[in-house]
């Protein structure tokens, strides 16, 4: 089913992001993660796609597993960086043959060791170009990424919204937002979207605290601010107590989600990092308190 049809129900959606396991050891634990999260009955799941097609085969196999074996609605990510049009067509055709109806169009960041001078002139430089190409040639329900605190390469928040509006104007149906730890950032972003004429569903991205190191690294890579409330809460935990940190992360994200849903968020999209404990804890807590229904 297309997400555009799911959104028509008016019920806040629940969704999870996965990425292909990087090795056999990771695959073992990831299979259990999938089982744990499938039990929560999400409205859809998404699968990442490495820039330059670096995870192309793994992404396809995971999309296939989730769609065919688990019977889930899947949003397949597609990052355009360094891919020629025939390669993009091949990926899209393979997903279409699987019965995938939803695509998230991304530019994708160059791999750290990529030689950008060797990128084909055929490849799309911007997500807006990829979105336009997909919209013109396929019938997928189409999504793009949004950045509540602004993309790290954008010169200003105003310019960032202009870029997003241009992407949306290519025939986009929904937006999945980058994660944030301060809900004010999302509410401000949503207001900027509305003022610019972006009226499609915008799903907030939720990133539980899995570890301090991961939090700092991911926030730094995408420009997400870590509010003082979060830092203070972590500083008060027993040093080295991993369980206490995870439990605090669940509590903090649950509070975020409650406020987001109270303020009319169209759904919650969890960046699971291929882990299940935190997301399961948050979703069950929200359901127990009546903020989410199956």
N, C-alpha and C positions, 0 to 999 in steps of 0.2 A: 504493500500500500504506500502511496505517496504521502510524505509528511504533510503536504498541503491538505490532504483529506483528514489526517489525524488531528491537525490543529482545529478543524471545524467543530470538533466535539466540545471545545471550550474548556476541557479538563487539562490542568497542568501536566505536561509530559514528563516522563522520567527516562533518562538515557545515559548510556555509559560509553566512554571511549576506550578502545583497545588498540594495541599495536602488536605486530607479529613478534613472537618470541625470538630472541636473538641467538639462542643456542639450545641444546637438548635439555640442559639442566633447567633453564628458564621455562621451557615448554612443559616440563613435568608439573611445576607449580601453577603455571598458567591454566592448564586444563582444569584444575580444581577451582581457580578463580572464576572461570567461565561458568562452571556448575553452580557455584555460590551465587553469582549475580543473575544468572538466568532464572533462579528461583524467585527473584524479586519481580519478575514479569515486567521488564521495561517496555516502553512503547517502541523504542528502537535502540540500536547500538551503532557505533561508528568504528571504522577501521582506518588507521593512519596509512599514509603512503610516503615513503622516503623520497626526499628530493633527488631528482635525477633518475628516478625509478629504482633507487637502491634497495627497496624492499618489495619491488613489484610482484615477484612470485610469491613471497610470503604473505603479502597483503591479499592477493587473489585467493590463496588457499584458506586464509582465515575468513575472508568474506564468504567463501563457499561453505565452509564448516558452519558458520553462524546462520547462514541463510537456509541451507539444505538440511543440516543435521539438527540444528536447534530451532529452526523455523521462526527466526527473528527477522524483523524488519531491519535492514542494514543501510546505513549511509556510508558509501565508499568514498574515502578521500582521494583526490587526484591532485598531485603537485606538478605543475607544468615545467618547472625549471629543467632546462637542458633536454627536454623531450621534443622530438620532431612530431609533426602533425600525424604522420602515419603511425607512430608509436602511441600517441594519444588516442587515435581512432581504435587501435588494436585493444588498448586497455578498456575503453568505453564499450566496445563491441563485446568483449569478454564478460563484462559486468552485465550488459544487457541480456546476453545469452543465459546468465544465471538467474535472471528475473529481478535484478536490482533495479529499483525505481528512483533512488535518491543518490545524488552526487554532491560532494562538497568541493568546490573549485578553489584551489590554492595556487599561489605562485610557487611557494616552497623556497626555503633558504638553501643556498649553495652548500654542499658538504664542505667541511673544513679544508680538505685537501683538493678541492675542485679548482681547475684552471679555467676561469671564466672566459678567457680569451679563446678557448676551444669550443665554446658553446655554439651550436648551430644557429645560423641566422633565422632558421625556420621556427625555432622555439619561441614560445610566448614569454614576453618580459614581465607581464602583469597578470594578476588573477582576473582582472576585468576582461582581458583578451580571451582567456580560457573560458570564462563564463559565457561570453558572447558566442564563441565557437560551439560550445555544447548546446546552448539554447537554440542556435540556428540549425543544428544538424541532428539533434536528438530530442527525445521527449521526457528526459529525466526531470524530476523535481529537483531544483537546483539551489544549493546553499553556498554561502561564503563565510569567511571568518570576519569577526569584528573585534575591535580593541578598545575596551572601556577606558583605558588610561593612555590610549594612543599607541600606534605602532612605533616601535623604537626608531624606525627610519623616517617617520613623518616629521616635518618641521614644526607642526603645531597641531593642537586638537582640532582646530577649525579646518585645517587642510586635510587631516585624517578623515573627518566626516565627509568632506568633499570627495575624497577617493572612494570611500565606502558607498556614497550615493551613486557615483559613477558605476561601481560594480553592480549595485542593485538594479540600476537602469538597464542592464544587459539581459534582464529576464530572470532575476533571482527571486526565489520564493521564501527563503528563510536565512537567518543569520545565527551562527553559533559564536558566542563571545569567548574571548580569551579569559582565563581565570583572573580573579581579583580577591583580595582579602578584606577590602573595605567596600561595603555595599553602596556607599555614597558614590563611588566611582561608577558603578553600574547604573544607578538611578540618573546620574548626570549624563551618562552616555545615552541612555534611553531617551532622555529629554532632547539631547542634541539630534538624535536620529529623527524624532518626531518633528522637530522644528525644520529639519532639512527635507522633509517629505518622505522619509523612510517609514512605511507603514506595515511592513511585513513582520512576522514573529521574530523576536530576538531572544534567544535562549541564553541565560547566564551560565558561565562555566564555573564549576566548583572544583577546587583542588584542595583536598584535605591535607593536613600536615602529616607527612609520612616520616620525615626526619628533618632536623634542623639544616643539615648539609644540603639535602635535596631542595628544601624550601628556599634557601638562599640562592642556590644555583639556578633554579627555574625562575624565580622572581627576577633575578639579575638578567637572565637571557631574554626575557620578554618585557621588562620594564615595569613589572607589578610592584607596587609599594607594599611594604610590610608595616602595618600600623603599630603604633606604640602599645595598644591594647594587646595585640597578639604577642609582641616581643616580651612584654611584661609578664603575661601569663606563662610563657615558656620559661622565663627566668626564675619563676617561683617553683618550678617543678624540681623534684629530687634529681640531682645531676646523674646522668647516665641511665635513668629509669626509662627504658624504651616504651614499656606499657603505659606508663603515666603520660608520656608524650602523645602516644597514639590516642589514648582516651581523651586527653585535652583537645587534640585535633578534631576528634569526632564531636565533642561538645561545641567547639568554636564554629565548625562548619554547619552543625545543626542549627545554631543560632542564626547564622547567615541565611540559611535556607528558609527558616521560619519567616524572617523579615521579608525576604524576597517574595515569597508566596503571598504574604499578607498584602504586599504592595503590587500584586497583580502580575508577577512574572509568569510567562507563558509555559514555563517548565524548568527543569533542572538538568544540566548536562554535566556529568561527573567525569573528570579526568582521573581514571582509576590507576594509572601507571601499572596496569596488569596485576593489581592487588585487590583483595576483596574485603578485608576486615573493616576498614574505615567506612567504605561506602555502604556495606551491609548495616553497620551500626547506625549510620546517619539516616538511611532510608527507613529502617525499622522504627527508629525514634520518631521520625516525622509521621509515619503511619499510625503509631500508637497514640500520637497527640492529635490526629485527625487532619494533618496538613496535606497528606497525600492519600489517595485512594487507589486501589488496584483497578 
